Amino acid sequence: MAWATLMTTRLGYHMVSALLVALLCLIPSRWGDAWSVDAWWRRRHPGAPVKARSPQEYGYTLWMPGVVVGVVFAAAAVAKLRESGIAWILNGTVKYHFLSDAASAPLDWGLRVGLYPKLAIALSFFAILTESLIVFGAFARRYVYRAAAGIAGVALLGGFALFQGLFWPAW
């Protein structure tokens, strides 16, 4: 928490916000079962009573970061649509973001997107669609959907890095 809070002073809150929220949500997790004074005591004194834990008791710790990242992406989609409405998609707004961040992008692909209006519209649409749907991966029972949501999130973050030069290490 201290490291992430300190990073906000150097990088800005936007880059570290998902990590901070996830860490706050993980406070009630069962951290003491593996590395703690209690765990050390149980290993040293085998006769000490140990409460059996089911795998479901640890599910929250794995589930919560996915929910946080999904909600952050969904909030980004809502913010884009609330500001400009459907025009954010129909104008191919991603091309303007690619152009404004072209100096820090490792590739010039973002600049080339502006030459193809239909591609810019398609990328804008898929950005909103992906940001909106990632959160559902956290609630899916099948691992295939969870994996698809994770891959979609990595693809978005990878696109930010390649087309705009934005790398958010805490995400």
C-alpha positions as CSV (number, residue, x, y, z in Angstrom):
1,M,0.0,0.0,0.0
2,A,2.8,2.4,0.9
3,W,4.7,1.7,-2.3
4,A,1.5,2.2,-4.5
5,T,0.6,5.4,-2.7
6,L,4.1,6.7,-3.2
7,M,3.9,5.8,-6.9
8,T,0.9,8.1,-7.3
9,T,3.1,11.1,-6.5
10,R,5.5,10.2,-9.3
11,L,3.4,8.5,-12.0
12,G,-0.1,9.9,-11.2
13,Y,-3.1,8.4,-9.7
14,H,-4.5,6.9,-12.9
15,M,-1.7,4.5,-13.4
16,V,-1.8,3.1,-9.8
17,S,-5.5,3.4,-8.9
18,A,-6.5,-0.2,-9.8
19,L,-3.7,-1.6,-7.7
20,L,-4.6,0.6,-4.7
21,V,-8.3,-0.4,-4.9
22,A,-7.4,-4.0,-5.3
23,L,-5.1,-3.9,-2.2
24,L,-7.8,-2.2,-0.2
25,C,-10.3,-4.9,-1.2
26,L,-7.9,-7.6,-0.3
27,I,-7.5,-6.5,3.3
28,P,-10.0,-9.1,4.6
29,S,-8.2,-12.0,2.8
30,R,-6.7,-14.9,4.8
31,W,-3.1,-13.8,4.5
32,G,-1.9,-15.4,7.8
33,D,-2.5,-19.0,6.7
34,A,0.8,-19.4,4.8
35,W,3.3,-16.8,6.1
36,S,2.6,-15.6,9.6
37,V,3.4,-16.1,13.2
38,D,0.4,-18.4,13.5
39,A,1.5,-20.6,10.6
40,W,5.1,-20.7,12.0
41,W,3.6,-21.7,15.5
42,R,1.5,-24.5,13.9
43,R,4.6,-25.9,12.1
44,R,6.7,-25.8,15.3
45,H,3.9,-27.3,17.5
46,P,2.2,-30.0,15.5
47,G,-0.3,-30.7,18.3
48,A,-1.8,-27.2,18.1
49,P,-5.4,-27.2,17.0
50,V,-5.8,-26.3,13.3
51,K,-9.1,-25.4,11.7
52,A,-9.5,-27.1,8.3
53,R,-10.0,-24.6,5.5
54,S,-11.9,-25.3,2.3
55,P,-10.6,-24.0,-1.1
56,Q,-13.7,-21.7,-1.2
57,E,-12.4,-19.7,1.7
58,Y,-9.5,-18.6,-0.5
59,G,-11.6,-17.8,-3.6
60,Y,-12.2,-14.2,-2.6
61,T,-8.4,-13.5,-2.8
62,L,-8.2,-14.7,-6.4
63,W,-11.6,-13.3,-7.5
64,M,-11.4,-9.7,-6.2
65,P,-8.5,-8.3,-8.3
66,G,-10.4,-9.5,-11.4
67,V,-13.5,-7.7,-10.3
68,V,-11.5,-4.5,-9.6
69,V,-9.8,-4.5,-13.0
70,G,-13.2,-5.3,-14.7
71,V,-15.0,-2.5,-12.9
72,V,-12.1,0.0,-13.7
73,F,-12.4,-0.9,-17.4
74,A,-16.2,-0.7,-17.3
75,A,-16.0,2.7,-15.7
76,A,-13.6,3.8,-18.5
77,A,-16.2,2.8,-21.1
78,V,-19.0,4.5,-19.3
79,A,-16.9,7.7,-18.9
80,K,-16.2,7.7,-22.6
81,L,-19.8,7.3,-23.6
82,R,-21.0,9.7,-21.0
83,E,-18.8,12.5,-22.3
84,S,-19.4,12.1,-26.0
85,G,-22.1,9.5,-26.4
86,I,-22.0,7.2,-29.4
87,A,-19.9,9.9,-31.2
88,W,-16.9,8.5,-29.4
89,I,-17.2,5.4,-31.5
90,L,-18.6,7.0,-34.7
91,N,-15.8,9.6,-34.9
92,G,-13.1,7.0,-34.5
93,T,-11.9,8.9,-31.4
94,V,-9.0,6.4,-30.8
95,K,-7.2,8.0,-33.7
96,Y,-7.0,11.3,-31.9
97,H,-5.6,9.6,-28.8
98,F,-3.0,7.8,-30.9
99,L,-2.0,11.1,-32.6
100,S,-1.7,13.0,-29.4
101,D,0.5,10.3,-27.8
102,A,2.5,9.4,-31.0
103,A,5.7,10.9,-29.7
104,S,5.9,8.4,-26.8
105,A,4.6,5.4,-28.7
106,P,7.3,2.8,-29.7
107,L,5.6,2.2,-33.1
108,D,4.0,4.5,-35.6
109,W,1.0,2.2,-36.1
110,G,-1.2,4.7,-34.2
111,L,-0.5,7.4,-36.7
112,R,-1.4,5.0,-39.6
113,V,-4.8,4.3,-38.0
114,G,-5.8,7.9,-38.8
115,L,-5.4,7.2,-42.5
116,Y,-8.2,4.6,-42.4
117,P,-11.4,6.1,-40.9
118,K,-13.3,2.8,-40.9
119,L,-10.5,1.1,-39.0
120,A,-10.5,3.9,-36.4
121,I,-14.3,3.5,-35.9
122,A,-13.8,-0.3,-35.6
123,L,-11.0,0.1,-33.0
124,S,-13.1,2.6,-31.1
125,F,-16.1,0.2,-31.1
126,F,-14.0,-2.7,-30.0
127,A,-12.3,-0.7,-27.3
128,I,-15.7,0.3,-25.7
129,L,-17.1,-3.2,-26.2
130,T,-14.0,-4.9,-24.6
131,E,-13.9,-2.4,-21.7
132,S,-17.6,-3.0,-21.0
133,L,-17.4,-6.8,-21.1
134,I,-14.2,-7.6,-19.1
135,V,-16.0,-7.3,-15.8
136,F,-18.3,-10.3,-16.7
137,G,-15.2,-12.5,-16.8
138,A,-14.9,-12.2,-13.0
139,F,-18.4,-13.6,-12.6
140,A,-18.2,-16.3,-15.1
141,R,-18.2,-19.9,-13.9
142,R,-16.3,-21.3,-16.8
143,Y,-12.6,-20.7,-17.0
144,V,-12.8,-20.2,-20.8
145,Y,-14.7,-16.9,-20.2
146,R,-12.4,-15.8,-17.5
147,A,-9.4,-16.5,-19.7
148,A,-11.0,-14.6,-22.6
149,A,-11.6,-11.6,-20.3
150,G,-8.0,-11.7,-19.1
151,I,-6.7,-11.9,-22.6
152,A,-8.9,-9.0,-23.7
153,G,-7.6,-6.9,-20.8
154,V,-4.0,-7.7,-21.7
155,A,-4.8,-6.9,-25.3
156,L,-6.2,-3.5,-24.4
157,L,-3.2,-2.7,-22.1
158,G,-0.8,-4.0,-24.9
159,G,-2.6,-1.7,-27.4
160,F,-2.1,1.3,-25.0
161,A,1.6,0.5,-24.8
162,L,2.1,-0.1,-28.5
163,F,-0.1,2.7,-30.0
164,Q,0.3,5.3,-27.3
165,G,3.4,4.5,-25.3
166,L,1.3,4.2,-22.1
167,F,2.5,1.5,-19.8
168,W,0.7,1.0,-16.5
169,P,2.8,-1.4,-14.4
170,A,0.3,-1.6,-11.5
171,W,-2.4,-2.9,-13.8
